């Protein structure tokens, strides 16, 4: 079990922060432990009391009832089932109107409607050849209605479905996230996006088995873990920003011809704990964000016309949070540079110290498109 870093009087860290470090070491929360170590050393070096850390809340999806789109049944229930003999679509309509069909999950309902859209044109042509115009027109009206409803049907089966909801569910414990992430849900998301584009373009082919497997793989995605990790990072780094701003309010860290020892210690702290531990994790989060979130955003864009107000509101909250949280490392680098700036032209009291400020200047936090 890792022991917390021993506090150094008179600027001892609070018991809460010490306990947090102890729990992080024992619970396997490596990213939070690294952030806590860095903040502890930063507070000690700047001769500042340890600040409170406020981690932002992750925006939660609205309740399922606020997302599900209720769709008009149309005239499929009134079609003369027996009159459609000789048409493949007769079986599909029978499944659609059965008690099981009426209670089908959103994903199965979508697949039934896609099957109907694929098979109905041949039946319409057959009815017109037999001069059964009234039935052909009735069936044509049903096709047009389902085409209009298709974005909403896809939304109910995907973005509003249980698998995508699980995608956004934050875990209880981040562990060593994002070390153990997988490419499987990324492939599934891309496959569903490709299918949705085909369906909306009029190609209604679909594999029941493949689609359900892809949805189950989407449920393994880590959108909630990503948001939680970015919020965690933003909260801890903002606490660090508070330390740096408070130190600047007391005057410059370096003044006069000689650089104080605190400047050398600060460089070491930045190099070892921020550049060495926090930034690699931050970069990994950025990579995962650019792998995962564009895939979700692509489907949202394709279904823009069907998104209900509750989903749009959550989508805007998510985008605003991501914009703020992904900017946190860059903002923290700026705060560090402001504290170090007065020390840049001064000579160290003894041998040259490591130059983490140079690493900070070279560090370019990847600009994130907010999804």
N, C-alpha and C positions, 0 to 999 in steps of 0.2 A: 504494500500500500504506500502511495506517495504521500509524504508529509508536506503540509503547506510551508511556504517560505517563512522563516522566522521574522517577525516584525522588528523594526529598528527604532527604538525610542529616540527623540520624543515624537517622531512622526509615525507612530505605529499604525498599521492598517487596521480597519475595523474588524471586529470579530466576524461580522457577516461576510466580508470578503475572504477572510481566512477560511471560514467554513466552506465557502463556495469553492475555493481552490482544493480543499481536502476532498469534497464530494466529486469535483471534476476528476481528480486523480484516481479516485476509487471507482467511479462509475464509467470510466472509459470515454468521457466527453473530451477528447483530445483538443478539438478546436476551441472550446470554451476555456479549457485549462491554459492553452497558449495565450489567449486574449487576457486572461486573468493574470498570468505571469508578467506579461508585458505591461499591463496597467499598474501592477504593484511596483515594478522597478521604475516606471515612469514617475509615479507619485513620489517615491523615495528620492529619486535623483533631483526632481524639481523642488524638493522640500515643500510639498503640498500635501494637505490631508487627502486621504483617499475619497474619491467622489462616489456618489450613488450611481448605479448602473440601471438605466431604464431601457429594457428591451421592448421595442414596439410590438403591438399585437399583429398577427397575421390576419388579413382579411378572410373571412369565412364565406363560403358559398351560401346563398339564401336557402331556406327550407325547400325541399323537393316540390311541395305543392305550389310554390311561387314560380317555379321554373317550367313545370310541365305545361305544354300547350295543348289545349282541348281542340280537337279537330272535328269539323262537320262530317257526318257519316255519308252524306250524299244519297244517291239513289241505288247504291249497290244492294241494299237490303230489299229493294222493291223489284229488282230484276227477276224476270220469270226464269227460275233456275232450269226448268225442264226445256224451255224454249231455246236454251243455249247448247243443246245436244249437238255433238260434232265439233265443239270448240274445246281446246285445251283449257282455256280460261274458266270453263265451267267448274273444274275441280278447284281452282284457286278461289273462285267466288264462294264455293261451298265451304272451304276451310276458313275463309275470311268471315263468313256469316255464322259459323258454328259457335257454340258456347266457348270452346277453347280459343277460337280466333278472336272473339270479342274480349277475352281476358288475357290475350297474349301480351308478353313484355314489349316495351317499346322497340327493342331490336327485332323481335320476331314480327311485330306489326309492320315495321319498315320493310322487312324481307318479303312479306306477303304482298304489300303494295307494289314493290318493285316487280315481283312476279306477275302481278296483274297488269302493270304497265307494259311489260315485255310481251305478254301473250294477247292482250286485248286487240291490238291492231289487226291481227290475222282474223280474229272472230268478226270484227267490224266489217272487214272486206268480204268475208263469207256471207254475212247477213245481207249486205248490199247486193251481192251477186244473186242472192235468192229473192231480191226485192222485198226484204223484210226491213224496210226503211225505218220504221218506228223503233224497232229494237236496236238497230244499228245506231240511231241517234241517241237513244238512251245510254247505250254503252259508251259512245263517244263523249257524252257529257260527263260520265264518270271518269273517263281518262283525263279530261281537261281539269277536272277538280283535283284529282290526285297529283297531276303535274304541278298545279298551283301550291298544293300542300307539301310537296316533296321537301323543300328546305326545312319546314317545321317537323316533318317526320324524321329527317336526319338529325335535327337538333335534339328531339326527344330521345332518340336512340343513342346519341353520343354525348354531347356537351352537358345535357341534362340527365344523363343516365347514371346508374350507380358506379360504373367503372371509372368514368371521368371524375365523378365526385370523389372517389377514393384516390385518384391521382393527386387531388389538391388537399388531401387530409394530412395535416402535419403529424409527424411521429412524436411519441412521448420522449424519445431519446435520439439525438442526432448521431450518437456514436462517433465513428470516424468519417462520417459523410463529408465529401462525396467519393470516398475511396472505393466503396463497394457498388457503385452504380453500374447498370447494365445497358447494353445497346438494344436489348430485346424490345422494351416498350417504345424506343425511338423508331424501330423498324415497323412496329404495329401502328403507331401514330401516322407514319408516312403512308402506310398501306391504306388505312382508312381515309386519309385525305385524298389519295389517288382515286379510290372508289367513289367518294362523294363528288369529286369533280366529274367523273364519268357519268354518274347518275344525273347530276344537274344538267349535263350536256345532252342527255337523251339516250345514253347507253345504260340500260337497266339490268345488265347481267350482274349476278351476285352469287356468291357461294355462302350458303348458310353456315357451314362448318367453319370456313375460313374467317368469316366476319365475327362469329362468336369467340373464336380463339383469339383474334386480334383484340377484341374488347377485353378479354380476360388478361391479356398482356399489358394493355393500357393501364389496368388497375394496379399494376406493379410499378408504375412510373412514380417519380419523386418530386412532383411539383410542390407539394406541401413541405417536404423536407428542404427544398431549395429556398422557398420563401422564409421558412423558419431560420435557416442558416444565415441568409442575408440580413434578416431582422436582428439576429444575435450579433453579427459583426457590426452592424450600424449602431446598435445600442452601446456596445463596448467602446467602439472608436469615438463616438460622440462624448462618452465619459472622458476619454483621453484628450479630446479637443478642449473640454472644460478645464482640465489640468493645465494645458498649454496656454490657454487664454488667461487663466488666473496668474500664471507665472509671468506673462508679458505685462500684466497690469502692475506688477511690482517693479517693473523696469527691465531693461535688457539683460539677458543672461551674461553677456560679455560687454565690458566697457573698459576703456583705458588700453594700454599697450599689452597687458598680459591676459591671456585666456585663463579663466578659473578652472579648477579641477573638475567642477560640475559639468563643464562643456565636454571634456574628454569622456567622462562617465556617461553623459547623455548619448554621445556618439556610439559608445559601446552598447548601450541599452538598445538603441535603434537598430544597430547592425545585427545584434544577436537575436533579439526578441521580436522586433517588427519585421525587418527585412528577412531574417532567417527563419521565422516561424509563422508569423501572421500572413505575410504576403504570399507565400506559396499556397496556403489554403484559400486565400482570396482569389488568386489566379485560377485555382481549380473550380471554384464556384462560378467564376466568369465563364469558363469553358463549358460547364454544364448548362448554364443559363442559355448560352448560344446554341447548344445542341437541342435542348428540350423546348424552350418557350416558343421559338418560331414555328414549331410543328403545331402547337395548340393554336397560335395566332392565325395560322393559315386556314384552319377549319373555321374559326370564328369569322374570319373575313369572308369566306365562301358562303356562310350562313347569315350574313349581316342582316338581311331582310327579315329573318325569322327570330332574331334574338329578342326575348321579352325584356321589359324595362328593368326587372329585378336583376337579370343577368348583366345588362349593360351597366347598371350602377356598380355591381361588384367588379366588373371588368375595369371600370374607371378607377375604383379604389385600388385594385391590384396594380394598375399601371402607375398610379401616383406613388404608391409604396415602393415599387421597384425603382422608379426614377430617383427617389430619395436614397434608398438603401444601396444601390449600385454606385452612387456617387460618394459614399462614405470613405472608402480608402483614398480616393483622390483628394477629398477635402482634408483628410488627416495628414496626408503628405504635405499639403499646403500649410497647415498649422505648424508642423515640424520645421519646415523651411523658414517660417517667420521667426521661430525661436532661435534657430541656428544662424540666421543671416548675420547678426552682429559679430559672430565668432569667426566668420569665414576668412577675414584678413589678418587674424591674430596668430601669433606663433604659440605653439604649445609650450608649457613650462618645462617639459623634459623631451623624451623621444616623440617622434610623430605618432599620432594615434590613428586607428582605423578611420576611414572616411565614409561612414554610412550616408552622409549628406550627398556624396557623389552617387551612391546607389539610389538615393531618393530622387535625384535629378534624372537618373537614367530610367527610373521606374515609370512606366506609362501604364496606368490602369486602363484596361481595354474599355473603350467607350461602348456602352450597351444601348442597343435599341430597346426601348421599353415596350413590352408586349402586354 
